[in-house]
Amino acid sequence: MRIIGTVIRGKGEGRVLGFPTANLKINLPFILADGVYLAKIKVKDQKYRALAVKGMAQDLEVWLKDFSGDLYGQELAVEIGQKISELGTFTNQQELIAKIKADLKIAEKLWATN
């Protein structure tokens, strides 16, 4: 599945947690179950492995492996891959960080085999 959206400013929570993400505003409706997915994203001429998070809103949040820079206002095409986990509820930041690290560990193993 390919989803295209424009990077908008979010709350900056990912950056505070040490995992900066790009929040995409999606203009066309899409059907994707809530969860965390492997993804691929092309920025200019560079391809990045990524994680995409689909929550309850009709937006998408993406984390790009080995990316640094400013994506605000850019249109990104996200190739959605395999779902690797469900969303969770967390009572504190440490629980959320542990979940993100666990998802990244799963992603790294899957990327290593592809």
Helices and strands as residue ranges (DSSP letters): E 2-8, H 13-17, E 22-25, E 35-43, E 46-54, E 59-64, E 75-85, H 93-113
